[in-house]
Amino acid sequence: MTEFDPEKFEEKYVYYFEELEAAYSSAYQHLHGQYDSAVLRAIDRQVLSESEPCYEGDGEFRVELPENPRERVGTVADNAQFEPVLEAFVDRIEAELRQRFEFDDTA
């Protein structure tokens, strides 16, 4: 585990790139097989690749999504699983970040 410094998180891609990459990857692996793989893959590549993880304070993280996530995935947005998968993916990334930075050990 990596010791977390909120000030360094402002330059997260310099100090915490590996941890961020691992959190996103682990979230994907956790959801793989639970949802339609085309939806999961489209969200990963077209929406979350442009997202921004933010530290909110008190051990809480938030994933800021790019504008118009539905428009980014084309016809996949019509799939009934789009919203539930996006929500589960974001929740899982936030949980992975809490765990990687030792704020939460239940992810």
C-alpha positions as CSV (number, residue, x, y, z in Angstrom):
1,M,0.0,0.0,0.0
2,T,1.1,3.5,-0.7
3,E,1.1,6.2,1.9
4,F,-1.4,8.9,0.9
5,D,-0.7,12.6,0.9
6,P,-3.7,14.8,0.0
7,E,-1.5,17.5,-1.3
8,K,0.3,15.2,-3.6
9,F,-3.0,13.9,-5.0
10,E,-3.4,17.3,-6.6
11,E,-0.7,16.1,-9.0
12,K,-2.0,12.5,-8.9
13,Y,-0.6,11.4,-12.2
14,V,2.9,12.3,-11.1
15,Y,2.8,10.7,-7.6
16,Y,0.0,8.1,-7.8
17,F,-0.3,7.0,-11.4
18,E,0.4,3.3,-10.7
19,E,-2.2,3.2,-7.9
20,L,-4.8,4.9,-10.1
21,E,-4.2,2.5,-12.9
22,A,-4.4,-0.4,-10.6
23,A,-7.7,0.8,-9.0
24,Y,-9.4,1.2,-12.4
25,S,-8.1,-2.2,-13.6
26,S,-9.1,-4.0,-10.5
27,A,-12.6,-2.4,-10.7
28,Y,-12.9,-3.7,-14.3
29,Q,-11.8,-7.2,-13.3
30,H,-14.2,-7.2,-10.4
31,L,-17.2,-6.4,-12.7
32,H,-16.1,-8.6,-15.6
33,G,-18.6,-11.5,-15.9
34,Q,-21.3,-9.7,-13.9
35,Y,-22.4,-7.4,-16.7
36,D,-22.6,-7.4,-20.5
37,S,-19.0,-7.2,-21.6
38,A,-19.7,-4.9,-24.5
39,V,-21.3,-2.4,-22.1
40,L,-18.5,-2.8,-19.6
41,R,-15.8,-2.4,-22.2
42,A,-17.4,0.7,-23.8
43,I,-17.8,2.4,-20.5
44,D,-14.2,1.6,-19.6
45,R,-12.7,2.8,-22.9
46,Q,-15.0,5.7,-23.9
47,V,-16.1,7.2,-20.5
48,L,-13.8,6.2,-17.7
49,S,-10.6,6.7,-19.8
50,E,-11.6,10.4,-19.7
51,S,-12.7,10.5,-16.1
52,E,-11.0,12.3,-13.3
53,P,-10.5,10.7,-9.8
54,C,-10.8,13.4,-7.1
55,Y,-10.0,13.3,-3.4
56,E,-12.9,14.8,-1.4
57,G,-11.3,14.6,2.1
58,D,-11.9,12.3,5.0
59,G,-10.8,9.2,3.0
60,E,-13.5,9.8,0.3
61,F,-12.9,9.7,-3.4
62,R,-15.1,10.7,-6.2
63,V,-14.8,9.9,-9.9
64,E,-15.8,12.9,-12.1
65,L,-17.2,11.7,-15.4
66,P,-16.7,13.5,-18.7
67,E,-19.6,15.4,-20.2
68,N,-22.3,13.4,-22.0
69,P,-21.2,9.8,-21.1
70,R,-24.1,8.3,-23.1
71,E,-23.0,10.1,-26.3
72,R,-19.5,8.7,-25.9
73,V,-20.6,5.0,-26.2
74,G,-22.9,5.2,-29.2
75,T,-25.5,2.5,-29.4
76,V,-24.3,0.9,-26.1
77,A,-26.1,3.7,-24.4
78,D,-29.4,2.2,-25.4
79,N,-28.6,-1.0,-23.5
80,A,-30.6,-1.3,-20.3
81,Q,-27.4,-2.1,-18.4
82,F,-25.7,1.2,-19.3
83,E,-26.7,3.2,-16.2
84,P,-26.3,0.3,-13.7
85,V,-22.9,-0.7,-15.1
86,L,-21.7,2.9,-15.1
87,E,-22.8,3.4,-11.5
88,A,-21.3,0.1,-10.3
89,F,-18.1,0.8,-12.1
90,V,-17.7,4.3,-10.5
91,D,-18.6,2.9,-7.1
92,R,-16.1,0.1,-7.4
93,I,-13.3,2.5,-8.5
94,E,-14.0,4.7,-5.5
95,A,-13.9,1.7,-3.2
96,E,-10.6,0.5,-4.8
97,L,-9.1,3.9,-4.3
98,R,-10.1,3.9,-0.6
99,Q,-8.6,0.5,-0.2
100,R,-5.3,1.2,-2.1
101,F,-4.7,4.3,0.1
102,E,-5.6,2.5,3.2
103,F,-8.8,4.3,4.1
104,D,-11.0,1.3,3.8
105,D,-10.2,-2.4,4.0
106,T,-13.5,-3.8,2.8
107,A,-13.2,-3.4,-1.0
